[in-house]
């Protein structure tokens, strides 16, 4: 089980001066994955965690579902990805 007590808040993800994502963060796209999920989101859902810099679109961005998107991005540190925590992540 993941220890949520050590998580950083979202403001820790962004460098205050440049506005860039701080450190080496990875992201995993999680879709609801039902019959209302658009093909763009289904394509991203279930892919392994990858560096934030490799994202070409974001939930609710250029996806076909647009503002109706119900997906989320789960952020992981490099250490968490290396430890296999992202690979073991499941939505129940």
C-alpha positions in Angstrom: 0.0 0.0 0.0 1.1 3.5 -0.8 1.9 5.8 2.2 -0.1 9.0 1.3 1.2 10.9 4.4 4.5 11.7 2.6 2.9 13.1 -0.6 3.7 16.6 -1.8 1.1 19.2 -2.5 0.5 20.3 -6.1 2.3 23.6 -5.4 5.5 21.6 -4.8 5.3 20.3 -8.4 5.9 23.8 -10.0 9.0 25.9 -9.8 7.9 29.3 -8.4 10.2 31.3 -10.7 9.9 29.7 -14.1 6.5 28.0 -13.7 8.0 24.8 -15.0 7.4 21.4 -13.4 10.1 21.0 -10.7 12.3 17.9 -10.5 11.8 14.7 -12.4 8.1 13.9 -12.4 6.3 11.2 -14.2 2.6 11.0 -15.1 0.1 8.3 -15.7 -3.2 8.9 -17.5 -6.3 7.4 -15.8 -9.6 7.2 -17.6 -13.0 6.1 -16.3 -12.8 3.5 -19.1 -16.5 3.1 -19.7 -18.7 3.4 -22.8 -18.6 7.3 -22.5 -14.8 7.5 -22.6 -13.6 9.0 -25.8 -11.1 7.1 -28.1 -8.3 9.6 -27.3 -8.6 9.0 -23.5 -8.9 5.2 -23.9 -5.6 5.3 -26.0 -3.8 7.0 -23.1 -5.4 5.0 -20.3 -3.2 2.2 -19.0 0.0 3.3 -20.6 3.0 3.2 -18.3 4.1 6.2 -16.4 6.2 8.6 -18.5 8.0 11.9 -18.0 5.6 14.9 -17.8 7.6 16.4 -20.7 6.3 13.6 -23.0 2.7 14.6 -22.7 1.3 16.1 -25.9 -2.2 16.7 -24.6 -3.9 16.8 -21.2 -7.3 15.6 -20.0 -9.9 18.0 -21.2 -7.4 19.6 -23.5 -7.2 18.4 -27.1 -9.1 15.2 -26.4 -12.4 14.6 -28.3 -14.4 14.7 -25.1 -13.0 18.2 -24.3 -14.6 19.9 -21.3 -16.6 16.7 -20.6 -13.4 14.8 -19.9 -13.4 12.8 -16.7 -9.8 11.6 -16.7 -7.1 12.5 -14.3 -3.3 12.5 -14.3 -1.5 10.7 -11.5 1.9 12.2 -10.7 4.8 10.0 -9.6 8.4 10.8 -8.6 11.2 9.0 -10.4 11.9 7.0 -7.2 8.3 5.8 -7.1 8.4 4.7 -10.8 11.8 3.0 -10.3 10.3 1.1 -7.2 7.4 -0.2 -9.4 4.7 1.7 -7.5 3.3 3.2 -10.8 3.2 -0.2 -12.4 1.2 -1.6 -9.5 -1.3 1.3 -9.4 -4.9 0.2 -9.9 -8.1 2.1 -9.7 -10.8 0.0 -7.9 
